[in-house]
Amino acid sequence: MILIGQYDSSFVRRVGIALRLYGLPFEHRTWSVFSDKEKIRPLNPLMRVPTLVLDDTDTLLDSHLIISHLESIVASERSLWPATEPNRHRALKVAGLATGLADKGVSLFYETVLHNDVSPVWVERCRAQVAGAMSMLDEDREERQSRYWFGENIGHADIAVACAIRHVTESLPDVVAMQDYPALRAHCEHLEALPVFREISQTFVPPA
């Protein structure tokens, strides 16, 4: 398999970390959706990352769908989702909040940095969505005493949250104040110290 995209994207990084934890071998092409769009276009006409090229040369798009496929090809004991309810749907909720937070962070960055005419209404809406998601995640993590979000083993909820937080804090340093979210900050610091997070990592590079 070939994973396309740079690890300063929380979505690409999320998939890269999952592939490592699943023990699935892959190549990594650090193509940018801006400077390498003509390389990405034949594989993904949306020119978005992550794009995963499978061994049969077919492609998968969107981190949620890629992870769903990866879950289907690994043994059940290697799953990174909780096996039983209610933790399974609660983990899906946490991961959804995290990826939604990351998506709003990207929208806010593009609006404030790449657009000549900035919409104050859109900026305020995105800021409120980012802050609301972070508050809910912080409260949820504060209520849990386990090493990871849903037990003693790392899962997709942990990965999605840490990748999203890393991206928004680096791309929007004047928007996100981690001291306001102590449980979330401690959780992410713990994850970022893990070998797989140090390996699958890239400092945010603003698009040229």
PEDA-V731103 format. One record per pair of residues at least 24 apart in sequence whose ideal C-beta (glycine too) atoms are under 10 Angstrom apart, sorted by the first residue. I is the first residue (numbers start at 1). J is the second residue. If there is no record, write none. Layout:
BEGIN
<<I/J> <I/J>>
END
This chain:
BEGIN
<<1/25> <1/26> <1/27> <1/28> <1/52> <1/53> <1/54> <1/55> <1/60> <1/66> <1/69> <1/70> <1/73> <2/26> <2/27> <2/28> <2/29> <2/43> <2/51> <2/52> <2/53> <2/54> <2/55> <2/57> <2/59> <3/27> <3/28> <3/29> <3/30> <3/49> <3/50> <3/51> <3/52> <3/53> <3/66> <3/200> <4/28> <4/29> <4/30> <4/31> <4/33> <4/36> <4/39> <4/40> <4/43> <4/44> <4/48> <4/49> <4/50> <4/51> <4/52> <4/53> <4/59> <5/29> <5/30> <5/31> <5/32> <5/33> <5/36> <5/40> <5/44> <5/48> <5/49> <5/50> <5/51> <5/52> <5/63> <6/30> <6/31> <6/32> <6/33> <6/36> <6/49> <6/50> <6/202> <6/204> <6/205> <7/50> <7/163> <7/166> <7/167> <7/199> <7/200> <7/201> <7/202> <7/203> <7/204> <8/32> <8/166> <8/167> <8/170> <8/171> <8/201> <8/202> <8/203> <8/204> <8/205> <8/206> <8/207> <9/33> <9/48> <9/49> <9/50> <9/63> <9/102> <9/106> <9/163> <9/167> <9/202> <9/204> <10/63> <10/98> <10/99> <10/101> <10/102> <10/103> <10/105> <10/106> <10/159> <10/160> <10/161> <10/162> <10/163> <10/164> <10/165> <10/166> <10/167> <10/168> <10/170> <10/171> <10/204> <11/48> <11/49> <11/50> <11/62> <11/63> <11/64> <11/66> <11/99> <11/102> <11/103> <11/106> <11/160> <11/163> <11/164> <11/167> <12/49> <12/50> <12/51> <12/52> <12/63> <12/66> <12/163> <12/200> <12/202> <13/50> <13/63> <13/102> <13/159> <13/160> <13/162> <13/163> <13/164> <13/166> <13/167> <13/197> <13/200> <13/201> <13/202> <14/50> <14/63> <14/64> <14/66> <14/67> <14/95> <14/98> <14/99> <14/102> <14/156> <14/159> <14/160> <14/161> <14/162> <14/163> <14/164> <14/167> <14/200> <15/49> <15/50> <15/51> <15/52> <15/60> <15/62> <15/63> <15/64> <15/66> <15/67> <15/70> <15/159> <15/163> <15/200> <16/50> <16/159> <16/163> <16/196> <16/199> <16/200> <16/201> <16/202> <17/80> <17/154> <17/156> <17/158> <17/159> <17/160> <17/162> <17/163> <17/191> <17/194> <17/196> <17/197> <17/199> <17/200> <17/201> <18/63> <18/66> <18/67> <18/70> <18/71> <18/74> <18/80> <18/155> <18/156> <18/159> <18/160> <18/196> <18/200> <19/52> <19/66> <19/67> <19/70> <19/196> <19/200> <20/195> <20/196> <20/197> <20/199> <20/200> <21/70> <21/74> <21/78> <21/80> <21/153> <21/154> <21/155> <21/156> <21/159> <21/194> <21/196> <21/200> <22/67> <22/70> <22/71> <22/73> <22/74> <22/75> <22/78> <22/79> <22/80> <23/74> <23/75> <23/78> <24/70> <24/73> <24/74> <24/78> <25/55> <26/52> <26/53> <26/55> <27/53> <28/200> <29/53> <30/202> <32/205> <32/207> <32/208> <33/207> <34/114> <34/206> <34/207> <34/208> <35/207> <35/208> <62/99> <63/95> <63/99> <63/102> <63/156> <63/160> <63/163> <64/92> <64/95> <64/96> <64/99> <64/156> <64/160> <67/95> <67/156> <67/159> <67/160> <71/156> <79/153> <79/155> <79/156> <80/153> <80/154> <80/155> <80/156> <80/157> <80/158> <80/159> <81/150> <81/155> <81/156> <81/157> <82/149> <82/150> <82/151> <82/153> <82/155> <82/156> <82/157> <87/149> <87/150> <87/151> <87/155> <87/157> <88/150> <88/155> <90/140> <90/144> <90/149> <90/150> <90/157> <91/149> <91/150> <91/151> <91/155> <91/156> <91/157> <91/158> <91/160> <92/156> <92/157> <92/160> <93/136> <93/137> <93/140> <93/157> <94/136> <94/137> <94/140> <94/141> <94/149> <94/150> <94/155> <94/156> <94/157> <94/158> <94/160> <94/161> <95/149> <95/155> <95/156> <95/157> <95/158> <95/159> <95/160> <95/161> <95/164> <96/133> <96/157> <96/160> <97/132> <97/133> <97/134> <97/136> <97/137> <97/140> <97/157> <97/160> <97/161> <97/164> <98/133> <98/134> <98/137> <98/156> <98/157> <98/158> <98/159> <98/160> <98/161> <98/162> <98/163> <98/164> <98/165> <99/133> <99/160> <99/161> <99/163> <99/164> <100/129> <100/130> <100/132> <100/133> <100/160> <100/164> <101/129> <101/130> <101/131> <101/132> <101/133> <101/134> <101/136> <101/137> <101/160> <101/161> <101/164> <101/165> <101/167> <101/168> <101/176> <102/130> <102/133> <102/160> <102/161> <102/163> <102/164> <102/165> <102/166> <102/167> <102/168> <102/171> <103/129> <103/130> <103/133> <103/164> <104/128> <104/129> <104/130> <104/131> <104/132> <104/133> <104/164> <104/168> <104/172> <105/129> <105/130> <105/133> <105/164> <105/165> <105/167> <105/168> <105/169> <105/170> <105/171> <105/172> <105/175> <105/176> <106/167> <106/168> <106/171> <106/172> <108/168> <108/171> <108/172> <108/175> <108/176> <109/167> <109/168> <109/171> <109/172> <109/175> <109/204> <109/206> <109/207> <110/171> <110/207> <112/172> <112/174> <112/175> <113/171> <113/172> <113/206> <113/207> <114/206> <114/207> <123/175> <126/172> <126/175> <127/172> <127/175> <127/176> <130/164> <130/168> <130/172> <130/175> <130/176> <131/175> <131/176> <131/177> <131/180> <131/181> <133/161> <133/164> <133/168> <134/161> <134/164> <134/165> <134/168> <134/176> <134/177> <134/178> <134/180> <134/181> <134/184> <135/180> <135/181> <135/184> <136/184> <137/161> <137/164> <137/165> <137/181> <137/183> <137/184> <137/187> <138/178> <138/180> <138/181> <138/182> <138/183> <138/184> <138/185> <138/186> <138/187> <139/181> <139/183> <139/184> <140/183> <140/184> <141/181> <141/182> <141/183> <141/184> <141/185> <141/186> <141/187> <141/188> <142/181> <142/182> <142/183> <142/184> <142/186> <142/187> <143/183> <144/183> <144/187> <147/187> <147/190> <148/187> <148/190> <148/191> <149/187> <149/191> <154/191> <154/194> <154/196> <154/197> <158/187> <158/188> <158/190> <158/191> <158/194> <158/197> <159/191> <159/196> <159/197> <159/200> <161/187> <161/188> <161/191> <162/187> <162/188> <162/189> <162/190> <162/191> <162/192> <162/194> <162/197> <163/188> <163/191> <163/192> <163/197> <163/200> <163/201> <164/188> <165/189> <165/191> <165/192> <166/191> <166/192> <166/197> <166/201> <166/202> <166/203> <166/204> <167/204> <168/204> <169/204> <170/202> <170/203> <170/204> <170/205> <170/206> <171/204> <171/205> <171/206> <172/204> <173/204>>
END
